[in-house]
Structure formats: C-alpha cells, structure tokens
C-alpha cells in the first residue's frame, strides 16, 4: 500500500545566505489572540537546505519539511517564487 504523506510547506523571505548550502528564511504570520481577539504579527526563522546556492537575500521562497539534514536544518528550499535583483 503506497500512501503519500503531505509534507508541511511554508512561504517566506530569505534573510541570510552566509552559510554554505544553507539559507535562513523568515516566515511571517498573522495570529489572533485567544482572549482579546486582537491580530498581531509574529515571525519565525528557519534554516533551509539550498544545495545549488541559488538564493540571494530578499528572495521569496517556498520551503518544505524534510528529514533532519543537520542539527538545525529540517527544511529544504523547493522553489523561488520572486527573485531579488
């Protein structure tokens, strides 16, 4: 029986490309406070694997969860949606 699991995908902006084959991606979210119902912005930073070093700072990318590649890298760059010039 072949069942395909759907892996988590996030969209974010490349913040740093200083490491080899690794980019730091900031993912922004709008959350709602459970009691006061006010919306507020929060962001998370993820280290993602970029095997070809094709991303530059400011690019908008889609990352996908994968097996652990290193201590902090558990995401992989799937596509670059908007390139920074």
KOLZA-664551 format. One record per atom (N, C-alpha, C): residue in one letter; x, y, z; atom name. Coordinates in pm, 1 decimal. Example, Ala and Ser with C-alpha at 12.3 -4.5 7.8 and 13.67 -1.06 7.14 Angstrom:
% KOLZA-664551
<r code="A" east="1319.0" north="-569.0" up="780.0" site="N"/>
<r code="A" east="1230.0" north="-450.0" up="780.0" site="CA"/>
<r code="A" east="1320.0" north="-330.0" up="780.0" site="C"/>
<r code="S" east="1285.0" north="-225.0" up="708.0" site="N"/>
<r code="S" east="1367.0" north="-106.0" up="714.0" site="CA"/>
<r code="S" east="1290.0" north="3.0" up="787.0" site="C"/>
END
This chain:
% KOLZA-664551
<r code="X" east="84.3" north="-117.2" up="0.0" site="N"/>
<r code="X" east="0.0" north="0.0" up="0.0" site="CA"/>
<r code="X" east="89.2" north="124.1" up="0.0" site="C"/>
<r code="X" east="79.3" north="202.2" up="-104.9" site="N"/>
<r code="X" east="158.6" north="323.9" up="-117.3" site="CA"/>
<r code="X" east="75.5" north="443.4" up="-75.9" site="C"/>
<r code="X" east="108.5" north="500.4" up="38.2" site="N"/>
<r code="X" east="40.2" north="622.0" up="81.4" site="CA"/>
<r code="X" east="141.1" north="734.4" up="81.3" site="C"/>
<r code="X" east="106.2" north="841.4" up="18.2" site="N"/>
<r code="X" east="195.1" north="956.5" up="8.0" site="CA"/>
<r code="X" east="159.4" north="1056.1" up="117.7" site="C"/>
<r code="X" east="258.2" north="1092.3" up="198.9" site="N"/>
<r code="X" east="233.2" north="1189.0" up="304.9" site="CA"/>
<r code="X" east="251.9" north="1329.5" up="250.9" site="C"/>
<r code="X" east="165.4" north="1418.9" up="292.3" site="N"/>
<r code="X" east="176.0" north="1558.2" up="252.0" site="CA"/>
<r code="X" east="264.2" north="1628.4" up="353.6" site="C"/>
<r code="X" east="376.1" north="1682.2" up="306.6" site="N"/>
<r code="X" east="469.2" north="1747.6" up="396.3" site="CA"/>
<r code="X" east="435.1" north="1895.5" up="409.0" site="C"/>
<r code="X" east="468.6" north="1951.5" up="523.1" site="N"/>
<r code="X" east="436.2" north="2091.0" up="552.9" site="CA"/>
<r code="X" east="517.9" north="2184.9" up="464.6" site="C"/>
<r code="X" east="451.4" north="2283.9" up="405.5" site="N"/>
<r code="X" east="518.0" north="2383.5" up="322.7" site="CA"/>
<r code="X" east="491.0" north="2522.2" up="378.9" site="C"/>
<r code="X" east="594.3" north="2607.5" up="377.7" site="N"/>
<r code="X" east="582.8" north="2744.5" up="425.2" site="CA"/>
<r code="X" east="641.3" north="2838.7" up="321.6" site="C"/>
<r code="X" east="593.7" north="2962.3" up="323.2" site="N"/>
<r code="X" east="642.2" north="3064.5" up="231.8" site="CA"/>
<r code="X" east="709.7" north="3173.4" up="313.5" site="C"/>
<r code="X" east="827.0" north="3219.0" up="268.6" site="N"/>
<r code="X" east="897.4" north="3319.9" up="345.7" site="CA"/>
<r code="X" east="1000.1" north="3394.3" up="264.0" site="C"/>
<r code="X" east="1078.1" north="3477.7" up="332.2" site="N"/>
<r code="X" east="1178.3" north="3563.2" up="270.2" site="CA"/>
<r code="X" east="1316.7" north="3521.2" up="318.3" site="C"/>
<r code="X" east="1412.5" north="3516.1" up="226.5" site="N"/>
<r code="X" east="1549.8" north="3480.2" up="261.7" site="CA"/>
<r code="X" east="1614.0" north="3597.5" up="335.5" site="C"/>
<r code="X" east="1665.1" north="3571.0" up="455.7" site="N"/>
<r code="X" east="1727.9" north="3673.8" up="538.1" site="CA"/>
<r code="X" east="1879.8" north="3666.6" up="532.9" site="C"/>
<r code="X" east="1937.5" north="3547.4" up="519.5" site="N"/>
<r code="X" east="2082.3" north="3532.1" up="523.8" site="CA"/>
<r code="X" east="2124.8" north="3417.6" up="433.1" site="C"/>
<r code="X" east="2238.6" north="3437.2" up="365.0" site="N"/>
<r code="X" east="2296.5" north="3331.6" up="279.9" site="CA"/>
<r code="X" east="2444.0" north="3313.7" up="313.1" site="C"/>
<r code="X" east="2483.7" north="3339.1" up="435.7" site="N"/>
<r code="X" east="2625.1" north="3338.4" up="472.4" site="CA"/>
<r code="X" east="2682.5" north="3198.7" up="493.5" site="C"/>
<r code="X" east="2597.5" north="3097.7" up="507.4" site="N"/>
<r code="X" east="2644.6" north="2961.3" up="529.3" site="CA"/>
<r code="X" east="2646.5" north="2885.1" up="397.0" site="C"/>
<r code="X" east="2729.0" north="2782.2" up="390.5" site="N"/>
<r code="X" east="2739.2" north="2701.7" up="269.1" site="CA"/>
<r code="X" east="2616.3" north="2612.7" up="254.9" site="C"/>
<r code="X" east="2548.4" north="2623.5" up="141.3" site="N"/>
<r code="X" east="2430.4" north="2543.4" up="107.4" site="CA"/>
<r code="X" east="2316.7" north="2557.2" up="208.0" site="C"/>
<r code="X" east="2314.1" north="2668.9" up="279.8" site="N"/>
<r code="X" east="2209.6" north="2692.7" up="379.6" site="CA"/>
<r code="X" east="2161.0" north="2836.2" up="368.4" site="C"/>
<r code="X" east="2029.9" north="2855.1" up="379.3" site="N"/>
<r code="X" east="1971.7" north="2989.3" up="384.5" site="CA"/>
<r code="X" east="1884.7" north="2999.0" up="508.4" site="C"/>
<r code="X" east="1873.7" north="3120.0" up="562.9" site="N"/>
<r code="X" east="1784.2" north="3146.3" up="675.5" site="CA"/>
<r code="X" east="1661.2" north="3214.7" up="618.0" site="C"/>
<r code="X" east="1543.6" north="3154.8" up="641.9" site="N"/>
<r code="X" east="1418.3" north="3203.9" up="585.4" site="CA"/>
<r code="X" east="1329.7" north="3252.7" up="699.7" site="C"/>
<r code="X" east="1278.1" north="3376.1" up="685.6" site="N"/>
<r code="X" east="1184.3" north="3430.8" up="783.4" site="CA"/>
<r code="X" east="1042.6" north="3412.0" up="730.9" site="C"/>
<r code="X" east="958.3" north="3348.3" up="813.5" site="N"/>
<r code="X" east="818.4" north="3323.9" up="778.1" site="CA"/>
<r code="X" east="732.5" north="3412.4" up="868.2" site="C"/>
<r code="X" east="654.4" north="3501.9" up="807.8" site="N"/>
<r code="X" east="568.0" north="3593.1" up="882.0" site="CA"/>
<r code="X" east="427.3" north="3535.8" up="889.2" site="C"/>
<r code="X" east="365.6" north="3549.8" up="1006.2" site="N"/>
<r code="X" east="228.7" north="3501.3" up="1024.6" site="CA"/>
<r code="X" east="146.5" north="3608.7" up="1094.7" site="C"/>
<r code="X" east="17.4" north="3608.6" up="1069.5" site="N"/>
<r code="X" east="-77.3" north="3692.7" up="1142.9" site="CA"/>
<r code="X" east="-153.6" north="3599.5" up="1235.7" site="C"/>
<r code="X" east="-145.5" north="3626.2" up="1365.0" site="N"/>
<r code="X" east="-213.9" north="3543.4" up="1464.2" site="CA"/>
<r code="X" east="-320.5" north="3625.0" up="1535.3" site="C"/>
<r code="X" east="-413.3" north="3555.0" up="1597.6" site="N"/>
<r code="X" east="-521.1" north="3620.7" up="1669.2" site="CA"/>
<r code="X" east="-513.2" north="3579.4" up="1815.9" site="C"/>
<r code="X" east="-516.1" north="3676.8" up="1905.4" site="N"/>
<r code="X" east="-507.4" north="3647.7" up="2047.7" site="CA"/>
<r code="X" east="-632.0" north="3570.9" up="2090.5" site="C"/>
<r code="X" east="-615.9" north="3461.5" up="2167.1" site="N"/>
<r code="X" east="-732.4" north="3379.0" up="2200.1" site="CA"/>
<r code="X" east="-836.6" north="3448.2" up="2288.2" site="C"/>
<r code="X" east="-792.9" north="3537.7" up="2374.7" site="N"/>
<r code="X" east="-888.5" north="3602.3" up="2464.1" site="CA"/>
<r code="X" east="-934.0" north="3737.7" up="2411.5" site="C"/>
<r code="X" east="-840.9" north="3820.0" up="2367.1" site="N"/>
<r code="X" east="-874.0" north="3957.9" up="2328.9" site="CA"/>
<r code="X" east="-904.4" north="3974.6" up="2180.8" site="C"/>
<r code="X" east="-882.0" north="3872.9" up="2100.9" site="N"/>
<r code="X" east="-915.8" north="3870.6" up="1958.0" site="CA"/>
<r code="X" east="-845.3" north="3978.1" up="1877.1" site="C"/>
<r code="X" east="-734.2" north="4028.8" up="1926.7" site="N"/>
<r code="X" east="-656.6" north="4126.2" up="1850.0" site="CA"/>
<r code="X" east="-559.5" north="4049.6" up="1760.7" site="C"/>
<r code="X" east="-544.2" north="4097.4" up="1638.8" site="N"/>
<r code="X" east="-449.2" north="4035.2" up="1547.9" site="CA"/>
<r code="X" east="-311.3" north="4096.6" up="1567.6" site="C"/>
<r code="X" east="-209.9" north="4011.7" up="1563.1" site="N"/>
<r code="X" east="-73.3" north="4059.6" up="1576.8" site="CA"/>
<r code="X" east="17.3" north="3978.1" up="1485.4" site="C"/>
<r code="X" east="127.9" north="4039.5" up="1446.5" site="N"/>
<r code="X" east="221.7" north="3974.4" up="1356.1" site="CA"/>
<r code="X" east="329.5" north="3903.4" up="1436.5" site="C"/>
<r code="X" east="364.8" north="3784.3" up="1392.1" site="N"/>
<r code="X" east="475.8" north="3712.1" up="1452.2" site="CA"/>
<r code="X" east="556.3" north="3649.6" up="1339.8" site="C"/>
<r code="X" east="683.4" north="3626.8" up="1365.5" site="N"/>
<r code="X" east="768.0" north="3568.0" up="1262.8" site="CA"/>
<r code="X" east="855.7" north="3460.5" up="1323.2" site="C"/>
<r code="X" east="893.7" north="3364.4" up="1240.2" site="N"/>
<r code="X" east="983.0" north="3256.3" up="1279.4" site="CA"/>
<r code="X" east="1092.8" north="3246.4" up="1175.7" site="C"/>
<r code="X" east="1210.7" north="3203.1" up="1220.9" site="N"/>
<r code="X" east="1323.6" north="3187.9" up="1129.7" site="CA"/>
<r code="X" east="1359.7" north="3039.9" up="1120.4" site="C"/>
<r code="X" east="1374.0" north="2992.3" up="997.7" site="N"/>
<r code="X" east="1407.2" north="2853.0" up="972.1" site="CA"/>
<r code="X" east="1533.1" north="2846.1" up="888.0" site="C"/>
<r code="X" east="1618.9" north="2748.2" up="916.9" site="N"/>
<r code="X" east="1734.3" north="2721.1" up="831.8" site="CA"/>
<r code="X" east="1692.3" north="2615.9" up="730.3" site="C"/>
<r code="X" east="1715.3" north="2646.6" up="603.0" site="N"/>
<r code="X" east="1671.6" north="2557.6" up="495.2" site="CA"/>
<r code="X" east="1789.7" north="2520.8" up="406.9" site="C"/>
<r code="X" east="1784.4" north="2400.9" up="350.8" site="N"/>
<r code="X" east="1890.1" north="2349.5" up="265.4" site="CA"/>
<r code="X" east="1872.9" north="2403.1" up="123.4" site="C"/>
<r code="X" east="1977.0" north="2464.2" up="70.1" site="N"/>
<r code="X" east="1978.7" north="2518.3" up="-66.1" site="CA"/>
<r code="X" east="2099.9" north="2458.9" up="-136.8" site="C"/>
<r code="X" east="2086.7" north="2341.0" up="-199.2" site="N"/>
<r code="X" east="2203.8" north="2269.0" up="-249.4" site="CA"/>
<r code="X" east="2281.4" north="2341.1" up="-359.4" site="C"/>
<r code="X" east="2214.9" north="2425.4" up="-438.8" site="N"/>
<r code="X" east="2283.0" north="2492.9" up="-550.4" site="CA"/>
<r code="X" east="2326.1" north="2634.9" up="-517.2" site="C"/>
<r code="X" east="2301.2" north="2681.5" up="-396.1" site="N"/>
<r code="X" east="2332.3" north="2819.4" up="-355.2" site="CA"/>
<r code="X" east="2275.5" north="2922.0" up="-452.9" site="C"/>
<r code="X" east="2149.9" north="2900.8" up="-495.3" site="N"/>
<r code="X" east="2090.2" north="2989.6" up="-595.0" site="CA"/>
<r code="X" east="2009.5" north="3103.5" up="-532.6" site="C"/>
<r code="X" east="1981.6" north="3099.3" up="-403.6" site="N"/>
<r code="X" east="1903.2" north="3204.0" up="-338.7" site="CA"/>
<r code="X" east="1992.6" north="3320.0" up="-297.8" site="C"/>
<r code="X" east="1937.5" north="3440.8" up="-302.6" site="N"/>
<r code="X" east="2005.5" north="3560.3" up="-252.4" site="CA"/>
<r code="X" east="1913.4" north="3626.3" up="-150.7" site="C"/>
<r code="X" east="1968.8" north="3715.7" up="-70.5" site="N"/>
<r code="X" east="1889.5" north="3782.3" up="31.8" site="CA"/>
<r code="X" east="1776.1" north="3861.2" up="-32.2" site="C"/>
<r code="X" east="1656.2" north="3848.5" up="24.3" site="N"/>
<r code="X" east="1539.8" north="3919.1" up="-27.3" site="CA"/>
<r code="X" east="1450.8" north="3834.3" up="-115.9" site="C"/>
<r code="X" east="1496.6" north="3716.4" up="-157.2" site="N"/>
<r code="X" east="1413.3" north="3628.1" up="-239.6" site="CA"/>
<r code="X" east="1295.2" north="3576.9" up="-159.2" site="C"/>
<r code="X" east="1182.1" north="3556.3" up="-226.5" site="N"/>
<r code="X" east="1066.9" north="3491.3" up="-165.4" site="CA"/>
<r code="X" east="1070.8" north="3345.0" up="-208.2" site="C"/>
<r code="X" east="1072.8" north="3254.2" up="-111.5" site="N"/>
<r code="X" east="1090.0" north="3112.2" up="-140.4" site="CA"/>
<r code="X" east="981.2" north="3029.9" up="-72.4" site="C"/>
<r code="X" east="965.3" north="2907.0" up="-121.5" site="N"/>
<r code="X" east="877.9" north="2808.1" up="-59.3" site="CA"/>
<r code="X" east="968.5" north="2699.5" up="-3.8" site="C"/>
<r code="X" east="952.0" north="2669.2" up="127.0" site="N"/>
<r code="X" east="1031.6" north="2564.4" up="189.8" site="CA"/>
<r code="X" east="940.1" north="2450.7" up="232.3" site="C"/>
<r code="X" east="997.4" north="2330.1" up="237.0" site="N"/>
<r code="X" east="919.7" north="2210.9" up="270.2" site="CA"/>
<r code="X" east="992.9" north="2132.3" up="377.8" site="C"/>
<r code="X" east="919.4" north="2075.3" up="471.3" site="N"/>
<r code="X" east="978.0" north="1994.5" up="577.6" site="CA"/>
<r code="X" east="1039.5" north="1868.8" up="517.1" site="C"/>
<r code="X" east="1152.0" north="1826.5" up="574.2" site="N"/>
<r code="X" east="1219.5" north="1706.1" up="527.0" site="CA"/>
<r code="X" east="1287.6" north="1639.5" up="645.8" site="C"/>
<r code="X" east="1362.3" north="1534.9" up="619.2" site="N"/>
<r code="X" east="1435.9" north="1467.7" up="725.4" site="CA"/>
<r code="X" east="1543.1" north="1561.4" up="778.1" site="C"/>
<r code="X" east="1591.0" north="1543.2" up="899.6" site="N"/>
<r code="X" east="1696.0" north="1630.1" up="951.4" site="CA"/>
<r code="X" east="1824.8" north="1616.1" up="871.4" site="C"/>
<r code="X" east="1873.9" north="1728.3" up="820.3" site="N"/>
<r code="X" east="1997.7" north="1730.3" up="743.3" site="CA"/>
<r code="X" east="2114.2" north="1761.1" up="835.7" site="C"/>
<r code="X" east="2092.6" north="1843.9" up="935.0" site="N"/>
<r code="X" east="2192.1" north="1872.9" up="1038.1" site="CA"/>
<r code="X" east="2117.0" north="1904.0" up="1167.6" site="C"/>
<r code="X" east="2188.1" north="1960.3" up="1264.3" site="N"/>
<r code="X" east="2125.7" north="1988.9" up="1394.1" site="CA"/>
<r code="X" east="2006.7" north="2083.5" up="1379.9" site="C"/>
<r code="X" east="2020.3" north="2188.6" up="1299.8" site="N"/>
<r code="X" east="1915.6" north="2289.7" up="1286.4" site="CA"/>
<r code="X" east="1837.5" north="2281.0" up="1155.7" site="C"/>
<r code="X" east="1893.2" north="2216.9" up="1053.0" site="N"/>
<r code="X" east="1828.1" north="2215.0" up="921.2" site="CA"/>
<r code="X" east="1730.5" north="2099.1" up="910.0" site="C"/>
<r code="X" east="1602.1" north="2133.7" up="903.1" site="N"/>
<r code="X" east="1497.8" north="2033.7" up="883.3" site="CA"/>
<r code="X" east="1403.0" north="2074.8" up="771.6" site="C"/>
<r code="X" east="1445.7" north="2173.0" up="690.8" site="N"/>
<r code="X" east="1365.5" north="2226.8" up="581.1" site="CA"/>
<r code="X" east="1449.7" north="2229.5" up="454.9" site="C"/>
<r code="X" east="1383.1" north="2225.0" up="340.2" site="N"/>
<r code="X" east="1450.2" north="2227.4" up="210.7" site="CA"/>
<r code="X" east="1381.3" north="2330.6" up="122.0" site="C"/>
<r code="X" east="1461.0" north="2407.4" up="46.4" site="N"/>
<r code="X" east="1405.0" north="2506.0" up="-46.3" site="CA"/>
<r code="X" east="1347.1" north="2431.1" up="-165.2" site="C"/>
<r code="X" east="1218.8" north="2452.7" up="-192.0" site="N"/>
<r code="X" east="1151.1" north="2385.8" up="-303.2" site="CA"/>
<r code="X" east="1153.1" north="2473.4" up="-427.8" site="C"/>
<r code="X" east="1118.5" north="2601.1" up="-413.8" site="N"/>
<r code="X" east="1115.3" north="2689.9" up="-529.5" site="CA"/>
<r code="X" east="1136.5" north="2834.6" up="-486.1" site="C"/>
<r code="X" east="1184.6" north="2913.3" up="-580.7" site="N"/>
<r code="X" east="1199.4" north="3057.7" up="-559.5" site="CA"/>
<r code="X" east="1084.1" north="3122.8" up="-634.0" site="C"/>
<r code="X" east="993.3" north="3188.4" up="-559.6" site="N"/>
<r code="X" east="874.1" north="3245.3" up="-621.5" site="CA"/>
<r code="X" east="898.7" north="3386.2" up="-676.4" site="C"/>
<r code="X" east="983.6" north="3463.6" up="-610.7" site="N"/>
<r code="X" east="1013.2" north="3600.1" up="-656.1" site="CA"/>
<r code="X" east="1160.3" north="3628.3" up="-629.5" site="C"/>
<r code="X" east="1236.4" north="3653.1" up="-735.1" site="N"/>
<r code="X" east="1380.5" north="3675.0" up="-718.4" site="CA"/>
<r code="X" east="1411.5" north="3822.0" up="-697.7" site="C"/>
<r code="X" east="1504.9" north="3846.6" up="-607.8" site="N"/>
<r code="X" east="1555.3" north="3981.5" up="-582.4" site="CA"/>
<r code="X" east="1663.8" north="4010.3" up="-686.0" site="C"/>
<r code="X" east="1664.5" north="4130.6" up="-741.1" site="N"/>
<r code="X" east="1764.8" north="4163.0" up="-843.2" site="CA"/>
<r code="X" east="1885.5" north="4228.4" up="-785.0" site="C"/>
END
